[in-house]
């Protein structure tokens, strides 16, 4: 077992269409906020962990070199981690192991993306294996559409019930985002607006899909010794899990999704969690599509397979429910991809330290943060606790 690791603070940009700032300035906005919030002097950092989606997403190669000064990494070791959508949680896990190993006491972790200066969908559609997957998958919406349909068929869930549950999630999350000062999309929606919005890839409609966001998130990870020295209220890493599977989309079961199930199990075992729905107070589930969020509830053991729709419609996972999920609005409302998974960790840390403001879940002491990446093949989970 490694040394104890704490998160002592974070900083985020205002997320959205940030044409007011150049990319390095955007990254600096999050870092300045983080350093001010934590009271950390950059000269005391032992290193930096940084990541984005693969470089072609923004058309800027080797961003960790481009941002070296902004990242306060000059003269310090820097690790870059890229795992597509799960980059953010991969960054957090990289920092965790670096400190847990005893090789560092104080690290800054930064994830960023300036998606509006590139073409994310074109990138995700054209970087795949060119003879089969490029045409078959057709980017992220195509992947998640097939996954959601297979899930509903596998468990015999009526199409109308799946649609109703997805609509409930969309309305709840876009409403919850009003309590999150950093969120990109904040919208009061009616069921009719969600259900009649244009189809992206059947059955996914416009309000079932995350936005294209510019933004960055920075966090400070510390050893137990350093956390005590800083004297800040800390979120402690209680468990981590990460799992991957085949590159070929059709070669693994994306319904009883083993990389999601195994990542959660690893994190639960490490944290000593036996009944996640009872022992977790809040969860920041990576939810770029409403339908996929429903599937995660089942893979993470929040309910049995086939039950997510019924429990969602009963309010189980709403902000005032038994296990609130994504009270920040989640990925559905804010998605600067390289930062998105790290935002999930930052939001979970704010929850267990009582610093989540208007979207705080009262009394939250244990939280789950999650992100998914690759070609729908990687899942990472981190459990944070108040002590």
C-alpha positions in Angstrom: 0.0 0.0 0.0 1.4 3.4 -1.0 1.5 6.6 1.0 -1.7 8.6 1.7 -2.6 11.2 -1.0 -4.7 14.3 -0.6 -6.3 16.8 -2.9 -5.9 20.2 -1.3 -7.7 22.4 -3.9 -8.5 23.1 -7.5 -9.3 25.8 -10.0 -11.4 25.9 -13.1 -11.9 28.3 -16.0 -15.3 29.6 -17.0 -16.1 26.9 -19.6 -17.7 27.6 -23.0 -16.8 29.3 -26.2 -13.7 31.1 -25.0 -12.6 33.1 -28.0 -11.6 35.9 -25.6 -8.4 34.1 -24.7 -5.5 32.4 -26.5 -5.0 28.7 -25.5 -2.1 29.4 -23.1 -4.1 32.2 -21.4 -7.0 29.8 -21.0 -4.8 27.2 -19.2 -3.3 30.0 -17.1 -6.7 31.1 -15.9 -7.3 27.7 -14.3 -3.8 27.5 -12.8 -3.9 31.0 -11.3 -7.2 30.1 -9.7 -5.9 26.9 -8.4 -2.7 28.4 -6.9 -4.7 31.2 -5.3 -7.3 28.8 -3.9 -4.7 26.6 -2.3 -2.1 29.1 -1.3 0.6 27.1 -3.0 3.7 28.8 -4.5 4.6 27.3 -7.8 8.3 27.1 -6.9 7.4 24.5 -4.2 5.9 22.1 -6.8 7.8 18.8 -7.3 6.4 18.3 -10.8 3.4 18.8 -13.1 1.0 16.3 -14.7 -0.7 17.6 -17.8 -2.9 16.3 -20.6 -5.4 17.0 -23.4 -7.1 14.9 -26.0 -4.7 13.7 -28.6 -3.0 16.7 -30.2 -4.8 16.6 -33.5 -8.0 17.6 -31.7 -6.8 21.3 -31.6 -4.2 21.1 -34.3 -1.4 21.9 -31.7 1.3 19.3 -31.2 3.3 18.8 -28.0 1.1 21.1 -26.0 3.1 20.3 -22.8 6.1 22.0 -24.4 4.0 24.9 -25.7 2.6 25.5 -22.3 5.7 24.8 -20.2 6.0 28.3 -18.8 2.3 28.6 -18.2 2.3 25.2 -16.4 5.1 26.4 -14.1 7.0 23.4 -15.3 10.3 25.2 -16.2 13.1 23.2 -14.6 10.7 20.6 -13.2 9.7 17.1 -14.3 6.5 17.0 -16.3 4.4 13.9 -17.2 1.9 14.0 -20.0 -1.0 11.6 -20.1 -3.5 11.1 -22.9 -6.3 8.6 -23.0 -8.9 10.5 -25.0 -12.1 11.1 -23.0 -10.7 9.5 -19.8 -7.6 11.8 -19.9 -8.7 13.8 -16.9 -9.1 10.8 -14.5 -5.9 9.3 -16.0 -4.1 12.6 -15.0 -5.5 12.3 -11.4 -4.4 8.7 -11.2 -0.9 9.5 -12.5 -0.5 12.1 -9.8 -1.9 9.7 -7.2 0.7 7.1 -8.0 3.5 9.6 -8.2 2.9 10.8 -4.7 1.8 7.4 -3.3 5.2 6.0 -4.4 7.0 8.6 -2.2 8.7 10.2 -5.3 6.9 13.5 -4.8 5.1 15.5 -2.1 3.4 18.3 -4.1 2.1 18.1 -7.7 0.0 20.3 -9.9 -2.4 18.4 -12.3 -3.8 20.3 -15.3 -6.2 19.2 -18.0 -7.3 21.4 -20.9 -9.0 21.7 -24.2 -9.9 24.5 -26.7 -12.3 22.5 -28.7 -13.9 25.4 -30.6 -10.6 26.1 -32.4 -10.6 22.6 -33.9 -13.1 20.0 -35.1 -13.5 17.3 -32.5 -16.1 15.3 -34.4 -14.1 15.3 -37.6 -11.0 14.2 -35.6 -12.8 11.4 -33.8 -14.4 10.2 -37.1 -11.2 10.1 -39.1 -8.5 8.9 -36.7 -10.0 5.4 -36.5 -8.8 2.3 -38.4 -9.6 3.3 -41.9 -11.1 0.2 -43.5 -13.8 -0.7 -41.1 -14.2 1.3 -37.9 -14.1 4.7 -39.5 -17.2 4.1 -41.5 -19.0 1.9 -39.1 -18.7 3.9 -35.9 -19.0 7.5 -37.4 -17.6 9.3 -34.3 -18.7 9.4 -30.7 -22.5 9.7 -31.3 -22.4 6.5 -33.5 -20.7 4.5 -30.8 -23.0 5.6 -28.0 -26.1 5.1 -30.1 -25.3 1.5 -30.8 -24.3 1.0 -27.1 -27.6 2.4 -25.8 -29.7 0.4 -28.3 -27.9 -2.9 -27.4 -28.4 -2.2 -23.7 -32.2 -1.6 -24.0 -32.6 -4.7 -26.1 -30.5 -6.9 -23.9 -32.6 -6.2 -20.8 -36.0 -5.8 -22.6 -36.5 -2.2 -21.5 -39.3 -0.6 -23.5 -38.1 2.2 -25.8 -40.6 4.7 -24.3 -39.2 4.1 -20.8 -35.6 4.5 -21.9 -36.6 7.8 -23.6 -38.4 9.0 -20.5 -35.4 8.2 -18.2 -33.0 9.9 -20.6 -35.3 13.0 -20.7 -35.4 13.1 -16.9 -31.6 13.1 -16.8 -31.3 15.8 -19.4 -33.8 18.1 -17.6 -32.2 17.5 -14.2 -28.6 18.1 -15.3 -29.2 21.2 -17.4 -31.2 22.6 -14.5 -28.5 21.6 -11.9 -25.9 23.5 -14.0 -27.4 26.8 -12.9 -25.8 26.0 -9.5 -22.4 25.6 -11.0 -20.6 28.9 -11.8 -18.2 27.2 -14.3 -20.8 25.2 -16.4 -21.0 25.8 -20.1 -24.7 25.0 -20.9 -27.4 26.1 -18.5 -30.9 25.6 -19.8 -34.4 25.2 -18.4 -35.9 22.4 -20.5 -39.3 20.8 -20.8 -40.0 17.2 -21.7 -41.4 18.4 -25.1 -38.2 20.3 -25.9 -36.0 17.3 -25.2 -38.2 14.8 -26.9 -38.7 16.8 -30.1 -35.2 18.1 -30.5 -33.4 17.0 -33.7 -32.0 13.5 -33.8 -28.2 13.3 -33.8 -27.9 9.5 -34.1 -31.1 7.5 -33.2 -32.2 7.4 -30.4 -29.9 10.2 -29.3 -31.3 13.7 -29.6 -29.7 17.1 -29.3 -30.3 17.6 -25.5 -28.9 14.1 -24.9 -25.5 15.2 -26.0 -22.6 17.1 -24.3 -21.4 20.4 -25.8 -18.2 21.4 -27.5 -16.4 23.4 -24.7 -13.2 25.3 -24.2 -11.8 25.1 -20.7 -9.2 24.0 -18.2 -9.0 22.5 -14.7 -6.0 22.5 -12.3 -5.6 20.6 -9.1 -3.0 20.3 -6.3 -2.2 16.8 -5.0 -0.2 16.4 -1.9 1.4 13.9 0.4 0.0 13.6 3.9 3.0 15.5 5.3 2.5 18.3 2.8 -1.3 18.4 3.3 -0.8 18.9 7.0 1.8 21.6 6.4 -0.5 23.5 4.0 -3.3 23.3 6.6 -6.1 23.1 4.0 -9.3 21.1 4.2 -8.4 18.0 2.1 -10.1 15.3 0.1 -8.3 12.0 0.5 -7.9 9.5 -2.2 -9.5 6.3 -0.8 -9.5 4.1 -4.0 -8.5 4.1 -7.6 -9.4 1.8 -10.5 -8.6 1.8 -14.2 -9.5 -0.8 -16.8 -9.4 -1.1 -20.6 -10.5 -3.6 -23.3 -10.2 -4.3 -27.0 -9.7 -1.5 -29.5 -12.2 -3.0 -31.9 -15.6 -1.7 -30.8 -17.4 -4.9 -31.6 -15.0 -7.2 -29.8 -16.2 -6.6 -26.2 -19.5 -6.5 -24.4 -20.4 -2.8 -24.1 -23.6 -3.5 -22.1 -22.3 -5.6 -19.2 -19.2 -3.4 -19.7 -16.2 -5.1 -18.2 -13.9 -2.1 -18.2 -16.5 0.0 -16.3 -17.4 -2.9 -13.9 -13.7 -3.7 -13.2 -12.6 -0.1 -12.7 -15.3 0.5 -10.2 -14.6 -2.9 -8.5 -10.9 -2.0 -8.1 -11.7 1.4 -6.6 -14.4 -0.1 -4.3 -12.1 -2.8 -3.1 -9.3 -0.3 -2.3 -11.8 2.0 -0.5 -13.5 -0.8 1.3 -16.9 -0.1 -0.3 -19.3 -3.0 -0.3 -22.6 -1.2 -1.1 -21.9 1.8 -3.3 -25.4 3.1 -3.4 -25.5 3.3 0.4 -21.9 4.2 1.1 -21.4 6.9 -1.5 -22.9 10.3 -0.9 -22.5 11.7 -4.4 -21.1 10.6 -7.7 -19.7 12.6 -10.6 -20.3 10.1 -13.4 -18.9 10.9 -16.9 -22.1 11.5 -18.9 -21.4 12.8 -22.4 -24.7 11.1 -23.4 -27.8 10.6 -21.2 -28.2 7.0 -22.4 -24.7 6.1 -21.4 -25.2 7.5 -17.9 -28.1 5.1 -17.3 -25.8 2.2 -18.3 -23.1 3.4 -15.8 -25.5 3.3 -12.9 -25.8 -0.4 -13.5 -22.1 -1.1 -14.2 -21.1 0.7 -11.0 -23.5 -1.3 -8.9 -25.8 1.6 -8.1 -28.6 -0.7 -9.1 -29.1 -4.1 -10.7 -28.9 -4.4 -14.5 -32.1 -3.4 -16.2 -33.2 -1.2 -13.2 -31.6 2.2 -14.0 -34.6 3.6 -15.9 -37.1 2.8 -13.2 -34.9 4.3 -10.4 -34.0 7.3 -12.4 -37.7 8.1 -13.0 -38.3 7.7 -9.3 -35.6 10.4 -8.6 -33.0 8.0 -7.1 -30.1 9.8 -8.8 -31.4 13.3 -8.8 -29.8 16.1 -6.7 -32.2 15.4 -3.8 -32.3 11.7 -4.3 -30.6 8.8 -2.4 -27.5 8.9 -4.5 -27.1 12.3 -6.3 -25.3 11.9 -9.6 -23.7 14.9 -11.4 -25.1 17.7 -9.3 -22.7 20.0 -11.2 -24.5 19.2 -14.4 -21.7 16.9 -15.4 -20.2 16.3 -18.8 -23.6 16.7 -20.4 -23.3 20.5 -19.6 -19.5 21.0 -19.8 -17.1 19.1 -22.0 -13.5 20.5 -22.6 -12.5 16.9 -23.2 -8.9 16.9 -21.8 -10.2 18.6 -18.7 -13.6 16.9 -18.4 -12.5 13.9 -16.3 -10.4 16.0 -14.1 -13.4 18.3 -13.5 -15.2 15.2 -12.2 -12.4 14.7 -9.7 -12.4 18.4 -8.8 -16.1 18.4 -8.3 -16.0 15.2 -6.1 -13.2 16.8 -4.0 -15.3 20.0 -3.5 -18.2 17.9 -2.4 -16.4 16.0 0.3 -14.8 19.2 1.6 -18.0 21.1 1.6 -16.9 23.6 -1.0 -19.3 23.0 -3.9 -21.3 26.1 -3.3 -24.8 26.1 -4.7 -24.6 22.5 -5.9 -23.3 21.2 -2.6 -24.8 17.9 -1.4 -25.4 18.4 2.3 -23.2 16.2 4.5 -21.3 14.6 1.6 -18.3 12.6 3.0 -17.5 10.0 0.3 -17.7 10.6 -3.5 -17.0 8.8 -6.8 -15.4 10.5 -9.8 -15.3 8.8 -13.2 -14.3 9.2 -16.8 -14.4 7.1 -19.9 -12.1 7.2 -23.0 -10.4 5.5 -25.9 -12.7 4.0 -28.5 -15.3 3.5 -25.8 -12.8 1.1 -24.1 -11.2 2.8 -21.1 -12.9 3.5 -17.7 -11.3 5.1 -14.7 -12.7 5.6 -11.2 -11.5 7.5 -8.1 -13.1 7.4 -4.7 -12.5 10.5 -2.5 -13.2 10.8 1.2 -13.4 13.6 3.7 -10.8 11.9 6.0 
